[in-house]
């Protein structure tokens, strides 16, 4: 069993899961001690995962290739995954560039260049598919640049801001 600490929007869960086998798409995991059945497509890669069925309840997802966020019908959720059995802590990834997780329209810019921000602080609001998504700081630091303005459309992966 692998033991992971998964934090979603500030709420931490301890997840124990068996080794994944490519021959099956259904697994039983333990989340904070509770047994949960999960059915998922065999994609071979987390970023290709677009749905899950958890204890009989379906969820459609978009997963960040770096596992920093997950988008569901409930919005965009910040995610941090730690392997509790790893002997060395995984270094923080990313270079402070904030890229558009989905195509959309910038409705608000909440910070200015030079402003100090905290990890997870909202920086921008991106409207996509009639939903407002807060784009949050990937780390604490200073806003180096804002590359977008309210009313501007963005495509997937466009750099919107930088935090250093």
C-alpha positions in Angstrom: 0.0 0.0 0.0 1.2 3.5 -0.8 0.4 6.2 1.8 -0.2 9.7 0.5 -1.1 13.0 2.0 -3.4 14.8 -0.4 -4.4 18.4 0.4 -7.3 19.9 -1.6 -8.1 23.6 -1.0 -6.5 23.4 2.4 -8.2 20.2 3.5 -5.7 17.3 4.0 -6.6 13.6 3.6 -4.5 10.6 4.2 -5.0 8.1 1.4 -3.7 4.5 1.3 -3.8 2.8 -2.0 -2.6 -0.5 -3.4 0.0 -0.6 -6.2 -1.8 0.3 -9.5 -2.1 -2.4 -12.1 -2.7 -1.6 -15.7 -5.1 -4.6 -16.0 -7.7 -3.1 -13.7 -9.4 0.2 -13.4 -11.2 -0.4 -10.1 -9.3 -0.1 -6.8 -10.2 0.1 -3.2 -8.5 2.8 -1.2 -8.7 4.1 2.4 -9.3 7.8 2.9 -8.7 8.9 6.5 -9.4 5.3 7.5 -12.6 4.9 5.5 -12.8 2.4 2.6 -13.7 4.0 -0.8 -14.1 2.2 -4.1 -12.8 4.0 -7.1 -13.3 3.2 -10.8 -11.2 5.1 -13.3 -10.2 4.8 -17.0 -6.8 3.2 -17.7 -5.1 6.3 -19.1 -1.5 5.6 -18.1 -1.1 9.2 -17.1 -2.8 11.5 -14.5 -3.3 14.4 -16.9 -5.3 12.2 -19.3 -7.8 11.3 -16.5 -11.1 12.9 -17.3 -13.5 11.0 -15.1 -13.8 8.9 -11.9 -16.5 7.0 -10.2 -16.1 7.2 -6.4 -18.4 4.9 -4.4 -20.9 4.9 -7.3 -20.8 8.7 -7.8 -19.5 10.0 -11.1 -17.1 13.0 -11.4 -15.8 14.7 -14.5 -12.3 16.1 -14.1 -9.5 18.1 -15.7 -6.2 17.3 -14.0 -3.1 19.5 -14.1 -0.1 17.5 -15.5 1.9 18.7 -12.5 -0.9 17.8 -10.0 -1.1 21.3 -8.7 -4.9 21.6 -9.4 -8.0 19.6 -10.4 -11.0 21.1 -12.1 -14.4 19.6 -11.5 -18.0 20.9 -11.9 -17.5 22.5 -8.5 -14.6 24.7 -9.7 -10.9 24.8 -9.7 -9.2 23.2 -6.7 -5.6 23.6 -5.5 -4.0 20.3 -4.9 -0.8 19.2 -3.1 0.3 15.5 -3.1 3.0 14.2 -0.7 4.2 10.6 -0.5 4.3 9.9 3.2 6.6 7.0 2.7 9.2 8.9 0.7 12.6 9.3 2.4 13.3 12.7 0.7 10.8 15.5 0.5 9.9 16.3 -3.1 11.1 19.9 -4.0 8.5 22.5 -4.9 8.1 22.5 -8.7 7.3 25.3 -10.9 9.0 28.6 -11.7 6.4 31.0 -10.5 4.7 31.4 -13.9 0.9 31.2 -13.7 -0.5 29.7 -16.9 -4.2 29.5 -17.9 -5.5 26.1 -16.9 -8.4 26.4 -19.4 -9.4 28.9 -22.1 -11.5 31.7 -20.9 -12.0 35.4 -20.2 -10.1 37.4 -17.6 -12.8 39.1 -15.5 -10.7 40.6 -12.7 -7.0 41.1 -11.8 -6.7 41.2 -8.0 -3.0 42.1 -7.6 -0.5 44.5 -9.1 3.2 44.0 -10.0 5.4 44.5 -7.0 2.7 43.3 -4.6 3.7 40.6 -2.0 1.4 37.5 -2.2 1.0 34.4 -0.1 0.8 30.8 -1.3 -2.8 30.2 -2.6 -3.8 33.9 -2.6 -6.2 34.7 -5.4 -4.5 36.7 -8.2 -6.9 36.6 -11.1 -10.4 35.6 -11.9 -10.8 33.6 -15.1 -14.3 32.9 -16.5 -14.8 29.7 -18.4 -17.9 27.8 -19.3 -20.0 30.3 -17.3 -18.0 29.7 -14.1 -15.6 32.0 -12.4 -12.3 30.4 -11.4 -9.9 32.0 -9.0 -6.4 31.7 -10.2 -4.1 31.4 -7.1 -0.5 32.1 -6.4 1.6 28.9 -6.7 3.9 30.1 -4.0 4.6 33.1 -1.7 6.6 35.9 -3.2 6.4 39.1 -5.2 4.2 39.6 -8.3 6.8 40.2 -11.0 4.5 40.7 -13.9 0.8 40.6 -14.9 0.4 39.7 -18.6 -3.4 40.0 -18.8 -6.1 42.6 -18.2 -9.8 42.4 -17.5 -11.8 41.6 -20.7 -8.9 39.8 -22.3 -9.4 36.3 -23.6 -6.7 33.6 -22.9 -6.0 30.2 -24.4 -4.9 27.1 -22.6 -1.3 27.4 -21.3 -0.9 31.2 -21.8 1.3 32.8 -19.1 -1.0 35.2 -17.3 1.3 36.3 -14.4 4.6 35.6 -12.7 5.5 35.4 -9.0 9.1 35.4 -7.9 
